[in-house]
Amino acid sequence: MLSPSDTDPGSVTVLHAVQPGDGGVARVVVDLVRVQRAAGLRVAVACPPGTDLSAAARAEGAEVHDWRAGCDPGPALVRETASLARLVRAVGPDLVHAHSAKAGLCARLVVRGRIPTVYQPHAWSFEAVRGRPPRSPGAGSGSAPAGPTGSSA
């Protein structure tokens, strides 16, 4: 493995695979693009077209590639994964950073360990759809809440 001093930053390419293209995920990706571009890295972003992310990443100097992917798994997964595979081949990244569930699934299917990959879930899908699981019956019953030291009052 090369140390950072052995590598010209301009020769390192990071591909961010992102679905969704708005909200907190977009803000995190734009911040990463800004820092990575300032460090001299080549940065590409694959994301849904026409989103806040696509415009902001482009404004920060990233190469932006349209990647149409919905958030739900299903029959479209095959098309979405094939589309991301074409983008990975075209960009030729040294690192793939996948953001959220769908991008994480598609990216890992595409690279299969051939390219270093970071998966950042940002949130868990089951919480977005249903909220947190209910507390089990009796959880916390019969005891006082923990005090400032962590002990029961």
MIDOSE-1310 file (N, C-alpha, C; in nm, 2 decimals, decimal comma, always signed):
residues 153
mlsp	+0,08/-0,12/+0,00/+0,00/+0,00/+0,00/+0,09/+0,12/+0,00; +0,05/+0,22/-0,08/+0,13/+0,35/-0,09/+0,09/+0,44/+0,03; +0,19/+0,51/+0,08/+0,15/+0,61/+0,18/+0,11/+0,74/+0,10; +0,04/+0,83/+0,17/+0,00/+0,95/+0,11/+0,11/+1,03/+0,04
sdtd	+0,24/+1,02/+0,10/+0,35/+1,10/+0,04/+0,40/+1,03/-0,09; +0,36/+0,90/-0,11/+0,41/+0,83/-0,23/+0,31/+0,86/-0,35; +0,20/+0,92/-0,33/+0,10/+0,94/-0,43/+0,07/+1,08/-0,46; +0,07/+1,11/-0,59/+0,03/+1,25/-0,63/-0,12/+1,26/-0,61
pgsv	-0,17/+1,35/-0,53/-0,32/+1,36/-0,51/-0,40/+1,37/-0,63; -0,34/+1,44/-0,73/-0,41/+1,46/-0,86/-0,43/+1,33/-0,94; -0,36/+1,22/-0,90/-0,37/+1,10/-0,96/-0,47/+1,00/-0,89; -0,53/+1,05/-0,78/-0,63/+0,97/-0,71/-0,77/+1,02/-0,74
tvlh	-0,85/+0,92/-0,78/-0,99/+0,96/-0,81/-1,09/+0,89/-0,71; -1,18/+0,97/-0,66/-1,28/+0,92/-0,57/-1,41/+0,94/-0,64; -1,49/+0,83/-0,64/-1,63/+0,83/-0,70/-1,72/+0,82/-0,58; -1,81/+0,92/-0,57/-1,92/+0,91/-0,47/-2,04/+0,86/-0,54
avqp	-2,10/+0,75/-0,50/-2,22/+0,69/-0,55/-2,33/+0,73/-0,45; -2,43/+0,81/-0,50/-2,52/+0,87/-0,40/-2,67/+0,85/-0,45; -2,75/+0,80/-0,36/-2,89/+0,81/-0,37/-2,94/+0,82/-0,23; -3,00/+0,93/-0,19/-3,07/+1,03/-0,26/-2,98/+1,15/-0,29
gdgg	-3,04/+1,25/-0,36/-2,96/+1,37/-0,40/-3,00/+1,49/-0,33; -3,06/+1,48/-0,21/-3,10/+1,60/-0,14/-3,08/+1,57/+0,01; -3,12/+1,67/+0,09/-3,12/+1,65/+0,24/-2,98/+1,64/+0,30; -2,97/+1,58/+0,41/-2,84/+1,56/+0,48/-2,74/+1,49/+0,41
varv	-2,78/+1,39/+0,33/-2,68/+1,31/+0,25/-2,61/+1,40/+0,15; -2,69/+1,49/+0,08/-2,63/+1,58/-0,01/-2,53/+1,68/+0,05; -2,57/+1,72/+0,17/-2,48/+1,82/+0,24/-2,35/+1,75/+0,28; -2,35/+1,63/+0,32/-2,23/+1,56/+0,36/-2,14/+1,54/+0,23
vvdl	-2,21/+1,49/+0,13/-2,13/+1,47/+0,00/-2,07/+1,60/-0,05; -2,14/+1,71/-0,05/-2,08/+1,83/-0,10/-1,97/+1,88/-0,01; -1,98/+1,86/+0,12/-1,86/+1,89/+0,21/-1,74/+1,80/+0,18; -1,77/+1,67/+0,15/-1,65/+1,58/+0,11/-1,59/+1,63/-0,02
vrvq	-1,68/+1,66/-0,12/-1,63/+1,70/-0,25/-1,54/+1,83/-0,23; -1,58/+1,92/-0,15/-1,51/+2,05/-0,13/-1,37/+2,02/-0,07; -1,36/+1,93/+0,04/-1,24/+1,90/+0,10/-1,15/+1,82/+0,01; -1,20/+1,72/-0,06/-1,12/+1,64/-0,15/-1,07/+1,72/-0,27
raag	-1,15/+1,81/-0,32/-1,10/+1,89/-0,43/-0,99/+1,98/-0,38; -1,01/+2,04/-0,26/-0,90/+2,13/-0,21/-0,77/+2,05/-0,18; -0,78/+1,92/-0,16/-0,66/+1,84/-0,14/-0,60/+1,79/-0,28; -0,67/+1,83/-0,39/-0,61/+1,80/-0,52/-0,66/+1,67/-0,58
lrva	-0,76/+1,61/-0,52/-0,81/+1,48/-0,57/-0,91/+1,51/-0,69; -0,91/+1,41/-0,78/-1,02/+1,42/-0,88/-1,14/+1,35/-0,82; -1,25/+1,42/-0,82/-1,37/+1,38/-0,76/-1,49/+1,37/-0,86; -1,55/+1,25/-0,86/-1,67/+1,23/-0,94/-1,79/+1,20/-0,85
vacp	-1,91/+1,24/-0,89/-2,03/+1,21/-0,81/-2,13/+1,15/-0,91; -2,18/+1,03/-0,87/-2,29/+0,97/-0,95/-2,41/+0,98/-0,86; -2,51/+1,06/-0,91/-2,63/+1,09/-0,83/-2,75/+1,11/-0,92; -2,87/+1,12/-0,87/-2,99/+1,15/-0,95/-2,97/+1,29/-1,01
pgtd	-3,01/+1,30/-1,14/-3,00/+1,43/-1,21/-3,10/+1,53/-1,16; -3,07/+1,65/-1,17/-3,16/+1,76/-1,14/-3,18/+1,78/-0,99; -3,09/+1,73/-0,91/-3,11/+1,74/-0,76/-3,02/+1,85/-0,71; -3,04/+1,89/-0,58/-2,96/+1,98/-0,52/-2,81/+1,94/-0,52
lsaa	-2,79/+1,81/-0,50/-2,66/+1,75/-0,49/-2,59/+1,77/-0,63; -2,65/+1,74/-0,74/-2,59/+1,74/-0,87/-2,54/+1,89/-0,90; -2,62/+1,99/-0,86/-2,58/+2,13/-0,89/-2,47/+2,17/-0,79; -2,48/+2,14/-0,67/-2,38/+2,18/-0,57/-2,25/+2,11/-0,59
arae	-2,25/+1,98/-0,62/-2,12/+1,91/-0,65/-2,05/+1,97/-0,77; -2,13/+1,99/-0,87/-2,07/+2,06/-1,00/-2,01/+2,19/-0,96; -2,08/+2,27/-0,88/-2,03/+2,40/-0,84/-1,90/+2,39/-0,76; -1,88/+2,28/-0,69/-1,75/+2,26/-0,62/-1,64/+2,20/-0,70
gaev	-1,67/+2,17/-0,83/-1,56/+2,12/-0,92/-1,56/+1,97/-0,94; -1,67/+1,90/-0,89/-1,67/+1,76/-0,92/-1,73/+1,73/-1,05; -1,68/+1,62/-1,11/-1,75/+1,56/-1,23/-1,88/+1,50/-1,18; -1,99/+1,54/-1,24/-2,12/+1,49/-1,20/-2,17/+1,40/-1,31
hdwr	-2,21/+1,28/-1,27/-2,27/+1,18/-1,37/-2,41/+1,14/-1,32; -2,50/+1,15/-1,42/-2,64/+1,11/-1,38/-2,65/+0,96/-1,35; -2,70/+0,93/-1,24/-2,73/+0,80/-1,20/-2,87/+0,79/-1,14; -2,96/+0,74/-1,22/-3,10/+0,73/-1,18/-3,12/+0,60/-1,09
agcd	-3,15/+0,62/-0,97/-3,17/+0,51/-0,88/-3,28/+0,55/-0,78; -3,37/+0,47/-0,76/-3,47/+0,49/-0,65/-3,42/+0,44/-0,52; -3,50/+0,46/-0,42/-3,46/+0,42/-0,29/-3,50/+0,28/-0,25; -3,61/+0,23/-0,32/-3,66/+0,10/-0,29/-3,59/-0,02/-0,37
pgpa	-3,57/-0,13/-0,30/-3,51/-0,25/-0,38/-3,63/-0,30/-0,46; -3,59/-0,37/-0,56/-3,70/-0,43/-0,65/-3,64/-0,46/-0,79; -3,73/-0,48/-0,89/-3,68/-0,51/-1,02/-3,59/-0,41/-1,08; -3,60/-0,28/-1,04/-3,51/-0,18/-1,10/-3,36/-0,19/-1,06
lvre	-3,34/-0,28/-0,95/-3,20/-0,29/-0,90/-3,11/-0,34/-1,01; -3,15/-0,43/-1,10/-3,06/-0,48/-1,21/-3,02/-0,36/-1,30; -3,11/-0,28/-1,34/-3,08/-0,16/-1,43/-2,99/-0,06/-1,35; -3,03/-0,04/-1,23/-2,95/+0,06/-1,15/-2,81/+0,02/-1,13
tasl	-2,79/-0,11/-1,10/-2,66/-0,17/-1,08/-2,58/-0,16/-1,21; -2,64/-0,20/-1,32/-2,57/-0,20/-1,45/-2,53/-0,06/-1,49; -2,62/+0,04/-1,46/-2,59/+0,18/-1,49/-2,47/+0,23/-1,41; -2,46/+0,19/-1,28/-2,35/+0,23/-1,19/-2,22/+0,16/-1,24
arlv	-2,23/+0,04/-1,29/-2,12/-0,04/-1,34/-2,06/+0,04/-1,46; -2,14/+0,09/-1,55/-2,09/+0,17/-1,66/-2,02/+0,29/-1,61; -2,07/+0,36/-1,51/-2,01/+0,48/-1,46/-1,88/+0,45/-1,39; -1,87/+0,34/-1,32/-1,74/+0,30/-1,26/-1,64/+0,27/-1,36
ravg	-1,68/+0,20/-1,47/-1,58/+0,18/-1,58/-1,54/+0,31/-1,64; -1,63/+0,40/-1,66/-1,60/+0,53/-1,73/-1,51/+0,62/-1,64; -1,53/+0,62/-1,52/-1,46/+0,71/-1,42/-1,33/+0,65/-1,39; -1,32/+0,52/-1,37/-1,20/+0,45/-1,32/-1,15/+0,50/-1,19
pdlv	-1,23/+0,49/-1,08/-1,19/+0,54/-0,95/-1,09/+0,45/-0,88; -1,02/+0,52/-0,79/-0,93/+0,45/-0,70/-1,00/+0,41/-0,57; -1,11/+0,48/-0,54/-1,19/+0,46/-0,43/-1,34/+0,49/-0,46; -1,43/+0,40/-0,42/-1,57/+0,43/-0,43/-1,63/+0,45/-0,29
hahs	-1,70/+0,56/-0,28/-1,76/+0,59/-0,15/-1,91/+0,59/-0,18; -1,98/+0,49/-0,12/-2,12/+0,48/-0,14/-2,20/+0,53/-0,03; -2,30/+0,61/-0,06/-2,38/+0,68/+0,04/-2,52/+0,63/+0,04; -2,57/+0,58/+0,15/-2,71/+0,53/+0,18/-2,73/+0,39/+0,12
akag	-2,84/+0,34/+0,15/-2,86/+0,19/+0,13/-2,85/+0,15/-0,01; -2,93/+0,21/-0,10/-2,93/+0,17/-0,24/-2,79/+0,18/-0,31; -2,73/+0,30/-0,29/-2,59/+0,32/-0,34/-2,50/+0,22/-0,28; -2,51/+0,19/-0,16/-2,42/+0,09/-0,09/-2,44/-0,05/-0,15
lcar	-2,56/-0,09/-0,18/-2,59/-0,22/-0,24/-2,54/-0,23/-0,38; -2,57/-0,13/-0,46/-2,53/-0,13/-0,60/-2,38/-0,12/-0,61; -2,32/-0,04/-0,54/-2,17/-0,02/-0,55/-2,10/-0,15/-0,51; -2,14/-0,21/-0,40/-2,08/-0,34/-0,36/-2,10/-0,45/-0,46
lvvr	-2,22/-0,45/-0,52/-2,24/-0,55/-0,63/-2,15/-0,53/-0,75; -2,12/-0,40/-0,78/-2,04/-0,36/-0,89/-1,89/-0,39/-0,87; -1,84/-0,34/-0,76/-1,69/-0,35/-0,74/-1,65/-0,48/-0,68; -1,73/-0,55/-0,60/-1,70/-0,68/-0,55/-1,56/-0,70/-0,50
grip	-1,51/-0,59/-0,43/-1,38/-0,60/-0,37/-1,26/-0,56/-0,46; -1,29/-0,53/-0,58/-1,18/-0,50/-0,68/-1,13/-0,36/-0,66; -1,21/-0,27/-0,60/-1,18/-0,13/-0,58/-1,21/-0,10/-0,43; -1,11/-0,04/-0,36/-1,14/+0,00/-0,22/-1,27/+0,07/-0,21
tvyq	-1,36/+0,03/-0,12/-1,49/+0,09/-0,11/-1,52/+0,13/+0,04; -1,58/+0,25/+0,05/-1,64/+0,29/+0,18/-1,79/+0,30/+0,17; -1,85/+0,24/+0,27/-2,00/+0,24/+0,27/-2,04/+0,33/+0,39; -2,12/+0,43/+0,36/-2,17/+0,52/+0,47/-2,32/+0,52/+0,46
phaw	-2,38/+0,45/+0,56/-2,53/+0,44/+0,55/-2,61/+0,57/+0,57; -2,55/+0,66/+0,66/-2,62/+0,79/+0,69/-2,74/+0,77/+0,78; -2,83/+0,67/+0,75/-2,94/+0,64/+0,84/-2,98/+0,50/+0,80; -3,06/+0,43/+0,88/-3,10/+0,30/+0,85/-3,24/+0,30/+0,79
sfea	-3,25/+0,23/+0,68/-3,38/+0,24/+0,60/-3,50/+0,20/+0,69; -3,48/+0,10/+0,78/-3,60/+0,05/+0,85/-3,65/+0,16/+0,95; -3,56/+0,25/+0,99/-3,60/+0,37/+1,07/-3,67/+0,47/+0,99; -3,63/+0,49/+0,87/-3,70/+0,59/+0,78/-3,84/+0,55/+0,75
vrgr	-3,86/+0,42/+0,73/-3,99/+0,38/+0,69/-4,09/+0,36/+0,81; -4,04/+0,30/+0,92/-4,13/+0,26/+1,03/-4,10/+0,33/+1,16; -3,99/+0,40/+1,16/-3,95/+0,46/+1,29/-3,87/+0,36/+1,37; -3,83/+0,40/+1,49/-3,76/+0,31/+1,57/-3,85/+0,19/+1,62
pprs	-3,79/+0,07/+1,64/-3,87/-0,04/+1,69/-3,93/+0,00/+1,82; -4,05/-0,05/+1,85/-4,11/-0,02/+1,98/-4,03/-0,08/+2,09; -4,04/-0,02/+2,21/-3,97/-0,07/+2,32/-4,04/-0,20/+2,36; -3,96/-0,29/+2,41/-4,02/-0,42/+2,45/-4,11/-0,40/+2,58
pgag	-4,22/-0,48/+2,59/-4,30/-0,46/+2,71/-4,22/-0,47/+2,84; -4,25/-0,37/+2,92/-4,19/-0,37/+3,05/-4,05/-0,31/+3,05; -4,00/-0,27/+2,94/-3,86/-0,21/+2,94/-3,86/-0,09/+3,02; -3,77/-0,09/+3,12/-3,76/+0,03/+3,21/-3,86/+0,03/+3,32
sgsa	-3,96/-0,06/+3,32/-4,06/-0,05/+3,42/-4,00/-0,10/+3,55; -4,05/-0,05/+3,66/-4,00/-0,09/+3,79/-3,87/-0,03/+3,83; -3,82/+0,06/+3,76/-3,70/+0,13/+3,80/-3,70/+0,27/+3,77; -3,63/+0,35/+3,84/-3,63/+0,50/+3,82/-3,53/+0,53/+3,71
pagp	-3,55/+0,64/+3,64/-3,46/+0,68/+3,53/-3,32/+0,69/+3,59; -3,22/+0,67/+3,51/-3,08/+0,69/+3,56/-3,05/+0,83/+3,59; -2,98/+0,85/+3,70/-2,94/+0,99/+3,74/-2,82/+1,03/+3,66; -2,76/+1,15/+3,69/-2,65/+1,21/+3,62/-2,52/+1,12/+3,62
tgss	-2,51/+1,03/+3,72/-2,39/+0,95/+3,73/-2,42/+0,81/+3,67; -2,54/+0,79/+3,62/-2,57/+0,66/+3,55/-2,64/+0,57/+3,65; -2,65/+0,60/+3,78/-2,71/+0,51/+3,87/-2,86/+0,55/+3,89; -2,94/+0,46/+3,94/-3,08/+0,49/+3,96/-3,09/+0,58/+4,08
a	-3,18/+0,67/+4,08/-3,20/+0,77/+4,19/-3,27/+0,70/+4,30
